[in-house]
Amino acid sequence: MIVCLMGPAGSGKSTLAKRLEEERPDLFARVPVDYFFVPRAAGTSMAEFLARPFGYDWATVDKALTEVGERRSTPACDFDSMRWRSPHGGLPIATAPIMVLDGMRPHPLCDRLFLLDLDPVEQRRRLADRDRRWGTRVADREDHLAATFRQGLSEASRPPDLRLNASDPTESTIRTLIEFLT
């Protein structure tokens, strides 16, 4: 089963997916979809690349989910250049009955779609806090990330199975998701 945790940047998608996998590794495996971005083409400037919503390479996601061993992983990514070093060899992907894909756009074949709602002021605060902690500048790309999420909303083939408040305590949301999926 493919479950998509979808929401804007900073809504806690990755945190929830990691926690589901930690809580029930027999049931859930996280697939960090942002690592499967469509890489920036040679000759395309960073400004041109960031002028369009992120695309996800769903064919590579699907292939990774069928692999075993070292190839069952995300691409090895260079997020500074927005290119892949290799189509595999990034973060390992575990095997479980429920694959939890966390990203701003839904997998075209997702079996369940969960949408995280987040107040824009809280989103900016979270992105700024994360940038300070990680030494990144993701908040500088807020418009690009918002365009990617809007694109994802327009691509969703159906309404979400659940809408979740991203400001709710993580443990409460984890319990809600586990109850819904089991």
N, CA, C and O of each residue as an XYZ file, in Angstrom:
728
protein
N       0.837     -1.166      0.000
C       0.000      0.000      0.000
C       0.892      1.242      0.000
O       1.897      1.300      0.708
N       0.514      2.215     -0.791
C       1.231      3.498     -0.834
C       0.369      4.553     -0.166
O      -0.765      4.806     -0.573
N       0.934      5.167      0.875
C       0.276      6.238      1.605
C       1.071      7.513      1.364
O       2.293      7.524      1.509
N       0.388      8.576      1.000
C       1.049      9.863      0.773
C       0.721     10.822      1.909
O      -0.445     11.108      2.180
N       1.766     11.313      2.568
C       1.644     12.409      3.523
C       2.016     13.656      2.750
O       3.180     13.853      2.401
N       1.041     14.492      2.485
C       1.258     15.661      1.636
C       0.979     16.931      2.436
O       0.037     16.985      3.226
N       1.790     17.926      2.227
C       1.588     19.202      2.901
C       2.632     20.187      2.436
O       3.567     19.827      1.720
N       2.472     21.431      2.844
C       3.465     22.442      2.461
C       4.796     22.205      3.169
O       4.867     21.451      4.139
N       5.834     22.846      2.682
C       7.151     22.766      3.322
C       7.011     23.181      4.784
O       6.355     24.175      5.097
N       7.633     22.414      5.673
C       7.603     22.744      7.089
C       6.394     22.235      7.844
O       6.242     22.532      9.029
N       5.524     21.470      7.182
C       4.305     21.012      7.854
C       4.517     19.770      8.715
O       3.609     19.369      9.443
N       5.681     19.161      8.648
C       5.976     18.008      9.493
C       5.794     16.662      8.810
O       5.701     15.633      9.478
N       5.742     16.664      7.485
C       5.562     15.413      6.732
C       6.661     14.404      7.065
O       6.376     13.251      7.386
N       7.884     14.837      6.988
C       9.017     13.934      7.236
C       9.044     13.466      8.680
O       9.319     12.298      8.955
N       8.761     14.367      9.595
C       8.731     13.998     11.007
C       7.694     12.910     11.245
O       7.972     11.924     11.928
N       6.503     13.083     10.687
C       5.450     12.082     10.855
C       5.837     10.745     10.213
O       5.643      9.687     10.812
N       6.381     10.796      8.999
C       6.769      9.559      8.317
C       7.862      8.825      9.097
O       7.811      7.602      9.228
N       8.842      9.556      9.610
C       9.908      8.934     10.410
C       9.337      8.314     11.683
O       9.695      7.197     12.056
N       8.446      9.051     12.340
C       7.857      8.553     13.585
C       6.986      7.314     13.348
O       6.995      6.391     14.162
N       6.231      7.288     12.236
C       5.445      6.096     11.916
C       6.369      4.890     11.750
O       6.086      3.807     12.261
N       7.470      5.089     11.033
C       8.422      4.004     10.804
C       9.066      3.558     12.124
O       9.263      2.363     12.345
N       9.391      4.513     12.996
C       9.986      4.170     14.292
C       8.989      3.430     15.186
O       9.336      2.454     15.850
N       7.752      3.913     15.188
C       6.716      3.342     16.044
C       6.331      1.924     15.625
O       6.153      1.045     16.468
N       6.205      1.711     14.321
C       5.738      0.421     13.802
C       6.546      0.017     12.563
O       6.012      0.042     11.455
N       7.815     -0.352     12.727
C       8.621     -0.747     11.561
C       8.096     -2.002     10.876
O       8.439     -2.270      9.724
N       7.272     -2.769     11.572
C       6.655     -3.948     10.973
C       5.556     -3.568      9.983
O       5.132     -4.389      9.170
N       5.099     -2.319     10.059
C       3.962     -1.878      9.261
C       4.309     -0.755      8.279
O       3.785     -0.707      7.167
N       5.213      0.160      8.713
C       5.488      1.364      7.916
C       6.956      1.479      7.511
O       7.854      1.139      8.281
N       7.183      1.965      6.288
C       8.526      2.326      5.824
C       8.425      3.692      5.153
O       7.532      3.928      4.340
N       9.335      4.577      5.495
C       9.327      5.935      4.957
C      10.035      5.999      3.614
O      11.077      5.376      3.408
N       9.441      6.774      2.697
C      10.060      7.081      1.410
C      10.099      8.606      1.295
O       9.075      9.229      1.016
N      11.276      9.214      1.509
C      11.378     10.675      1.439
C      11.376     11.162     -0.016
O      12.413     11.200     -0.679
N      10.194     11.530     -0.486
C       9.982     11.825     -1.901
C      10.824     13.004     -2.397
O      11.181     13.052     -3.574
N      11.142     13.953     -1.516
C      11.924     15.111     -1.980
C      13.269     14.702     -2.579
O      13.835     15.452     -3.374
N      13.787     13.545     -2.220
C      15.046     13.064     -2.791
C      14.874     12.576     -4.233
O      15.856     12.367     -4.946
N      13.647     12.401     -4.645
C      13.357     11.934     -6.006
C      12.952     13.090     -6.920
O      12.216     12.897     -7.888
N      13.440     14.302     -6.604
C      13.141     15.452     -7.464
C      13.698     15.216     -8.864
O      14.688     14.506     -9.042
N      13.047     15.822     -9.848
C      13.592     15.776    -11.211
C      14.807     16.698    -11.213
O      14.666     17.895    -10.962
N      16.000     16.166    -11.492
C      17.215     16.966    -11.393
C      17.250     18.140    -12.381
O      16.631     18.116    -13.445
N      17.998     19.153    -11.979
C      18.204     20.319    -12.847
C      19.039     19.890    -14.050
O      20.107     19.297    -13.897
N      18.550     20.193    -15.230
C      19.233     19.804    -16.468
C      20.491     20.645    -16.694
O      20.575     21.794    -16.261
N      21.447     20.055    -17.369
C      22.647     20.797    -17.767
C      22.207     21.997    -18.604
O      21.323     21.876    -19.453
N      22.811     23.129    -18.368
C      22.472     24.333    -19.117
C      21.298     25.116    -18.540
O      20.994     26.211    -19.015
N      20.635     24.569    -17.521
C      19.535     25.275    -16.865
C      20.082     25.961    -15.624
O      20.670     25.314    -14.757
N      19.889     27.259    -15.542
C      20.386     27.988    -14.370
C      19.534     27.630    -13.156
O      18.412     27.141    -13.290
N      20.080     27.879    -11.979
C      19.330     27.618    -10.753
C      18.071     28.485    -10.726
O      17.010     28.021    -10.306
N      18.177     29.720    -11.163
C      17.000     30.607    -11.191
C      15.905     30.046    -12.100
O      14.726     30.074    -11.747
N      16.297     29.537    -13.272
C      15.313     28.924    -14.176
C      14.690     27.683    -13.540
O      13.482     27.468    -13.634
N      15.521     26.873    -12.895
C      15.042     25.646    -12.263
C      14.033     25.970    -11.158
O      12.993     25.322    -11.046
N      14.353     26.980    -10.345
C      13.489     27.332     -9.216
C      12.280     28.160     -9.626
O      11.421     28.449     -8.792
N      12.199     28.544    -10.890
C      11.036     29.302    -11.368
C       9.827     28.389    -11.603
O       8.711     28.871    -11.801
N      10.050     27.088    -11.582
C       8.968     26.114    -11.799
C       8.830     25.224    -10.566
O       9.795     25.029     -9.827
N       7.634     24.686    -10.345
C       7.479     23.751     -9.214
C       8.401     22.541     -9.382
O       8.713     22.124    -10.497
N       8.826     21.990     -8.242
C       9.591     20.751     -8.280
C       8.779     19.670     -8.959
O       7.575     19.548     -8.731
N       9.439     18.888     -9.792
C       8.831     17.675    -10.313
C       9.423     16.504     -9.565
O      10.576     16.554     -9.137
N       8.651     15.459     -9.407
C       9.154     14.234     -8.799
C       9.238     13.166     -9.879
O       8.361     13.070    -10.737
N      10.292     12.369     -9.831
C      10.502     11.292    -10.784
C       9.823     10.035    -10.248
O      10.452      9.196     -9.604
N       8.526      9.924    -10.528
C       7.745      8.812     -9.979
C       8.223      7.460    -10.496
O       8.135      6.465     -9.778
N       8.720      7.406    -11.709
C       9.226      6.133    -12.238
C      10.415      5.643    -11.407
O      10.553      4.445    -11.162
N      11.266      6.564    -10.977
C      12.410      6.181    -10.152
C      11.951      5.791     -8.751
O      12.523      4.883     -8.149
N      10.929      6.461     -8.224
C      10.354      6.052     -6.935
C       9.854      4.615     -7.051
O      10.190      3.761     -6.230
N       9.049      4.359     -8.078
C       8.484      3.019     -8.255
C       9.578      1.968     -8.400
O       9.463      0.877     -7.841
N      10.625      2.279     -9.134
C      11.739      1.341     -9.314
C      12.433      1.076     -7.975
O      12.749     -0.069     -7.652
N      12.668      2.138     -7.200
C      13.318      1.969     -5.899
C      12.504      1.051     -4.991
O      13.069      0.281     -4.214
N      11.182      1.131     -5.090
C      10.327      0.309     -4.233
C      10.369     -1.173     -4.605
O       9.975     -2.024     -3.807
N      10.844     -1.484     -5.809
C      10.947     -2.886     -6.220
C      12.364     -3.443     -6.045
O      12.579     -4.647     -6.188
N      13.309     -2.589     -5.742
C      14.706     -3.009     -5.598
C      14.946     -3.717     -4.262
O      14.118     -3.669     -3.352
N      16.095     -4.367     -4.176
C      16.558     -4.982     -2.936
C      17.996     -4.533     -2.711
O      18.674     -4.086     -3.636
N      18.443     -4.658     -1.485
C      19.829     -4.312     -1.174
C      20.110     -2.827     -1.295
O      19.248     -1.986     -1.040
N      21.352     -2.521     -1.695
C      21.805     -1.131     -1.775
C      20.986     -0.279     -2.739
O      20.888      0.936     -2.562
N      20.405     -0.898     -3.747
C      19.631     -0.148     -4.735
C      18.246      0.250     -4.234
O      17.557      1.040     -4.879
N      17.839     -0.289     -3.096
C      16.558      0.110     -2.506
C      16.834      1.348     -1.650
O      16.930      1.280     -0.425
N      16.954      2.464     -2.337
C      17.336      3.712     -1.681
C      16.860      4.891     -2.511
O      16.397      4.743     -3.642
N      16.990      6.068     -1.911
C      16.756      7.292     -2.670
C      17.964      7.534     -3.566
O      19.014      6.919     -3.376
N      17.819      8.427     -4.538
C      19.017      8.856     -5.259
C      19.994      9.527     -4.287
O      19.584     10.072     -3.263
N      21.261      9.483     -4.611
C      22.259     10.251     -3.872
C      22.188     11.674     -4.431
O      22.553     11.918     -5.581
N      21.717     12.605     -3.606
C      21.390     13.954     -4.095
C      22.408     15.003     -3.672
O      23.020     14.913     -2.608
N      22.569     15.985     -4.521
C      23.302     17.198     -4.200
C      22.264     18.318     -4.228
O      21.923     18.833     -5.293
N      21.767     18.689     -3.052
C      20.703     19.689     -2.981
C      21.203     21.101     -3.279
O      20.399     21.986     -3.575
N      22.519     21.327     -3.205
C      23.046     22.649     -3.576
C      22.948     22.873     -5.077
O      22.623     23.974     -5.522
N      23.230     21.835     -5.860
C      23.173     21.969     -7.317
C      21.846     21.471     -7.883
O      21.564     21.656     -9.067
N      21.022     20.830     -7.025
C      19.748     20.226     -7.430
C      19.968     19.194     -8.547
O      19.262     19.164     -9.555
N      20.984     18.351     -8.314
C      21.285     17.258     -9.232
C      21.515     15.990     -8.427
O      21.776     16.040     -7.225
N      21.415     14.854     -9.102
C      21.710     13.576     -8.468
C      23.171     13.223     -8.723
O      23.679     13.426     -9.826
N      23.834     12.703     -7.720
C      25.164     12.141     -7.907
C      25.048     10.739     -8.508
O      25.900     10.289     -9.274
N      23.925     10.051     -8.118
C      23.664      8.693     -8.586
C      22.171      8.418     -8.403
O      21.558      8.984     -7.498
N      21.570      7.566     -9.236
C      20.139      7.267     -9.078
C      19.820      6.394     -7.858
O      18.650      6.147     -7.565
N      20.839      5.934     -7.156
C      20.642      5.169     -5.922
C      21.848      5.435     -5.033
O      22.785      6.126     -5.433
N      21.818      4.886     -3.829
C      22.944      5.098     -2.916
C      22.712      6.225     -1.939
O      23.625      6.590     -1.198
N      21.507      6.794     -1.914
C      21.165      7.840     -0.946
C      20.664      7.201      0.339
O      21.295      6.292      0.878
N      19.537      7.677      0.819
C      18.958      7.127      2.040
C      18.338      5.757      1.770
O      17.633      5.584      0.776
N      18.590      4.788      2.638
C      17.989      3.463      2.438
C      16.474      3.508      2.654
O      15.971      4.311      3.440
N      15.767      2.644      1.953
C      14.314      2.526      2.092
C      14.019      1.127      2.616
O      14.370      0.127      1.989
N      13.374      1.073      3.766
C      13.018     -0.211      4.361
C      11.868     -0.853      3.579
O      11.253     -0.229      2.715
N      11.606     -2.089      3.903
C      10.485     -2.814      3.306
C       9.404     -2.987      4.372
O       9.689     -3.403      5.495
N       8.172     -2.667      4.011
C       7.043     -2.822      4.929
C       5.758     -2.870      4.111
O       5.754     -2.474      2.945
N       4.676     -3.348      4.704
C       3.410     -3.405      3.954
C       2.878     -2.034      3.540
O       2.212     -1.909      2.512
N       3.171     -1.006      4.338
C       2.678      0.343      4.029
C       3.874      1.261      3.804
O       4.643      1.544      4.723
N       4.014      1.718      2.565
C       5.089      2.643      2.211
C       4.540      4.058      2.386
O       3.538      4.422      1.770
N       5.201      4.852      3.229
C       4.745      6.196      3.551
C       5.613      7.195      2.787
O       6.782      7.399      3.116
N       5.026      7.810      1.769
C       5.725      8.788      0.939
C       5.416     10.180      1.465
O       4.256     10.590      1.496
N       6.452     10.911      1.880
C       6.236     12.264      2.378
C       6.759     13.262      1.347
O       7.937     13.246      0.989
N       5.865     14.127      0.878
C       6.246     15.109     -0.124
C       5.169     16.154     -0.339
O       4.098     16.104      0.266
N       5.470     17.093     -1.206
C       4.544     18.186     -1.492
C       3.601     17.871     -2.644
O       2.671     18.628     -2.925
N       3.851     16.745     -3.309
C       2.985     16.310     -4.405
C       2.645     14.842     -4.181
O       3.489     14.091     -3.692
N       1.424     14.408     -4.527
C       1.035     13.021     -4.269
C       1.502     12.073     -5.370
O       1.516     12.427     -6.549
N       1.881     10.873     -4.968
C       2.196      9.831     -5.942
C       0.921      9.560     -6.741
O      -0.158      9.474     -6.154
N       1.020      9.426     -8.054
C      -0.182      9.217     -8.872
C      -1.000      7.986     -8.490
O      -2.202      7.941     -8.749
N      -0.366      6.989     -7.880
C      -1.075      5.750     -7.542
C      -1.246      5.562     -6.035
O      -1.377      4.431     -5.567
N      -1.246      6.649     -5.276
C      -1.339      6.476     -3.823
C      -2.701      5.889     -3.444
O      -3.739      6.246     -4.001
N      -2.650      4.976     -2.476
C      -3.859      4.314     -1.990
C      -4.582      5.159     -0.944
O      -5.808      5.117     -0.850
N      -3.835      5.914     -0.171
C      -4.393      6.811      0.841
C      -3.650      8.136      0.756
O      -2.434      8.175      0.569
N      -4.404      9.215      0.897
C      -3.823     10.562      0.844
C      -4.196     11.295      2.121
O      -5.374     11.447      2.444
N      -3.179     11.746      2.841
C      -3.370     12.524      4.061
C      -2.768     13.903      3.840
O      -1.600     14.027      3.474
N      -3.559     14.925      4.061
C      -3.137     16.300      3.812
C      -2.915     17.016      5.132
O      -3.800     17.056      5.986
N      -1.729     17.578      5.290
C      -1.399     18.365      6.471
C      -1.666     19.839      6.180
O      -1.120     20.401      5.230
N      -2.501     20.453      6.997
C      -2.795     21.881      6.878
C      -1.914     22.645      7.849
O      -1.722     22.224      8.990
N      -1.375     23.774      7.390
C      -0.491     24.578      8.236
C      -0.706     26.054      7.951
O      -0.714     26.488      6.799
N      -0.879     26.813      9.020
C      -1.018     28.261      8.920
C       0.255     28.855      8.302
O       1.359     28.480      8.697
N       0.117     29.781      7.332
C       1.308     30.339      6.663
C       2.293     31.032      7.606
O       3.500     30.981      7.372
N       1.808     31.668      8.652
C       2.715     32.322      9.610
C       3.529     31.265     10.346
O       4.737     31.416     10.522
N       2.864     30.199     10.772
C       3.560     29.099     11.445
C       4.538     28.415     10.480
O       5.624     27.999     10.884
N       4.154     28.304      9.226
C       5.045     27.701      8.240
C       6.342     28.504      8.125
O       7.429     27.928      8.156
N       6.237     29.821      7.993
C       7.441     30.656      7.886
C       8.318     30.513      9.130
O       9.543     30.445      9.026
N       7.688     30.467     10.306
C       8.443     30.315     11.548
C       9.186     28.975     11.549
O      10.364     28.917     11.902
N       8.502     27.908     11.156
C       9.130     26.583     11.138
C      10.281     26.521     10.145
O      11.336     25.965     10.450
N      10.086     27.087      8.963
C      11.161     27.067      7.963
C      12.377     27.852      8.448
O      13.514     27.417      8.266
N      12.137     29.015      9.069
C      13.245     29.825      9.595
C      13.973     29.074     10.715
O      15.202     29.081     10.774
N      13.210     28.426     11.601
C      13.828     27.642     12.679
C      14.666     26.495     12.105
O      15.785     26.251     12.556
N      14.119     25.800     11.115
C      14.847     24.679     10.503
C      16.118     25.180      9.818
O      17.172     24.555      9.930
N      16.022     26.294      9.116
C      17.213     26.848      8.465
C      18.291     27.182      9.488
O      19.472     26.936      9.245
N      17.900     27.737     10.622
C      18.889     28.044     11.671
C      19.528     26.760     12.194
O      20.744     26.703     12.378
N      18.718     25.733     12.433
C      19.241     24.468     12.971
C      20.151     23.758     11.975
O      21.201     23.241     12.355
N      19.761     23.730     10.721
C      20.479     22.948      9.723
C      21.505     23.761      8.930
O      22.294     23.196      8.173
N      21.495     25.081      9.102
C      22.409     25.919      8.318
C      22.025     25.963      6.847
O      22.891     26.075      5.979
N      20.714     25.876      6.561
C      20.223     25.901      5.189
C      19.523     27.228      4.910
O      19.439     28.099      5.776
N      19.018     27.364      3.671
C      18.299     28.589      3.283
C      17.014     28.223      2.531
O      16.683     28.828      1.511
N      16.306     27.234      3.048
C      15.075     26.781      2.414
C      14.018     27.882      2.426
O      13.262     28.022      1.465
N      13.956     28.660      3.497
C      12.955     29.730      3.594
C      13.094     30.736      2.448
O      12.121     31.391      2.075
N      14.302     30.857      1.891
C      14.504     31.760      0.748
C      13.756     31.290     -0.491
O      13.490     32.080     -1.397
N      13.415     30.005     -0.533
C      12.717     29.442     -1.697
C      11.229     29.232     -1.408
O      10.582     28.389     -2.030
N      10.701     29.991     -0.477
C       9.314     29.830     -0.044
C       8.330     29.873     -1.213
O       7.406     29.061     -1.266
N       8.514     30.808     -2.153
C       7.589     30.913     -3.289
C       7.646     29.651     -4.158
O       6.614     29.150     -4.606
N       8.849     29.150     -4.388
C       9.036     27.946     -5.186
C       8.386     26.741     -4.511
O       7.728     25.932     -5.166
N       8.575     26.629     -3.214
C       7.996     25.511     -2.482
C       6.473     25.610     -2.450
O       5.779     24.600     -2.565
N       5.959     26.823     -2.294
C       4.501     27.020     -2.305
C       3.920     26.644     -3.671
O       2.847     26.046     -3.749
N       4.629     26.995     -4.744
C       4.164     26.639     -6.095
C       4.157     25.122     -6.269
O       3.261     24.579     -6.916
N       5.141     24.436     -5.702
C       5.194     22.978     -5.781
C       4.005     22.366     -5.046
O       3.368     21.442     -5.552
N       3.707     22.878     -3.858
C       2.573     22.356     -3.092
C       1.248     22.634     -3.811
O       0.383     21.761     -3.870
N       1.087     23.838     -4.354
C      -0.140     24.148     -5.117
C      -0.286     23.202     -6.305
O      -1.390     22.742     -6.598
N       0.814     22.911     -6.988
C       0.790     21.967     -8.099
C       0.338     20.595     -7.606
O      -0.455     19.918     -8.261
N       0.850     20.196     -6.450
C       0.453     18.922     -5.870
C      -1.037     18.871     -5.556
O      -1.690     17.855     -5.793
N      -1.566     19.952     -5.030
C      -3.003     19.997     -4.744
C      -3.813     19.833     -6.026
O      -4.843     19.159     -6.037
N      -3.339     20.456     -7.106
C      -4.079     20.370     -8.368
C      -3.962     18.976     -9.001
O      -4.824     18.583     -9.787
N      -2.912     18.231     -8.665
C      -2.692     16.895     -9.225
C      -3.432     15.790     -8.475
O      -3.626     14.694     -9.001
N      -3.839     16.083     -7.256
C      -4.483     15.038     -6.453
C      -5.713     14.519     -7.196
O      -6.589     15.287     -7.595
N      -5.756     13.212     -7.369
C      -6.831     12.607     -8.164
C      -8.139     12.474     -7.384
O      -9.180     12.129     -7.942
N      -8.059     12.756     -6.088
C      -9.252     12.656     -5.253
C      -9.034     13.480     -3.991
O      -7.910     13.890     -3.703
N     -10.110     13.726     -3.233
C      -9.924     14.452     -1.971
C      -9.096     13.631     -0.989
O      -9.034     12.407     -1.103
N      -8.464     14.288     -0.036
C      -7.688     13.539      0.952
C      -8.587     12.640      1.799
O      -9.748     12.959      2.053
N      -8.025     11.510      2.228
C      -8.735     10.614      3.139
C      -8.880     11.260      4.516
O      -9.882     11.068      5.204
N      -7.868     12.023      4.902
C      -7.905     12.794      6.151
C      -7.175     14.109      5.936
O      -6.160     14.168      5.242
N      -7.709     15.161      6.542
C      -6.998     16.436      6.642
C      -6.547     16.544      8.083
O      -7.345     16.391      9.008
N      -5.286     16.804      8.265
C      -4.703     16.857      9.605
C      -4.151     18.241      9.867
O      -3.590     18.873      8.972
N      -4.307     18.715     11.095
C      -3.757     20.004     11.482
C      -2.288     19.798     11.844
O      -1.972     19.105     12.811
N      -1.411     20.392     11.076
C       0.032     20.207     11.284
C       0.508     20.814     12.605
O       1.627     20.540     13.038
N      -0.318     21.625     13.245
C       0.050     22.207     14.540
C      -0.338     21.311     15.714
O       0.041     21.583     16.854
N      -1.091     20.245     15.443
C      -1.440     19.310     16.513
C      -0.181     18.584     16.975
O       0.776     18.461     16.210
N      -0.170     18.104     18.210
C       1.001     17.355     18.700
C       1.280     16.132     17.809
O       0.358     15.433     17.390
N       2.529     15.900     17.539
C       2.945     14.799     16.671
C       2.401     13.460     17.154
O       1.906     12.668     16.352
N       2.486     13.201     18.447
C       2.040     11.903     18.970
C       0.554     11.687     18.729
O       0.128     10.569     18.440
N      -0.231     12.737     18.843
C      -1.670     12.632     18.587
C      -1.931     12.299     17.117
O      -2.775     11.458     16.804
N      -1.209     12.957     16.229
C      -1.368     12.707     14.794
C      -0.917     11.299     14.436
O      -1.543     10.638     13.607
N       0.157     10.839     15.050
C       0.643      9.467     14.824
C      -0.443      8.466     15.208
O      -0.726      7.534     14.455
N      -1.047      8.656     16.371
C      -2.110      7.744     16.810
C      -3.281      7.751     15.829
O      -3.830      6.698     15.505
N      -3.663      8.942     15.357
C      -4.763      9.057     14.406
C      -4.444      8.287     13.126
O      -5.292      7.554     12.616
N      -3.228      8.449     12.603
C      -2.843      7.762     11.366
C      -2.799      6.248     11.555
O      -3.287      5.505     10.703
N      -2.222      5.786     12.658
C      -2.151      4.342     12.902
C      -3.552      3.756     13.027
O      -3.829      2.694     12.469
N      -4.432      4.431     13.747
C      -5.814      3.949     13.889
C      -6.515      3.891     12.535
O      -7.247      2.943     12.253
N      -6.295      4.889     11.711
C      -6.944      4.938     10.405
C      -6.446      3.807      9.495
O      -7.220      3.230      8.731
N      -5.165      3.504      9.585
C      -4.548      2.561      8.647
C      -4.537      1.106      9.125
O      -4.176      0.207      8.365
N      -4.925      0.876     10.360
C      -4.913     -0.510     10.864
C      -6.311     -0.991     11.205
O      -6.483     -2.129     11.641
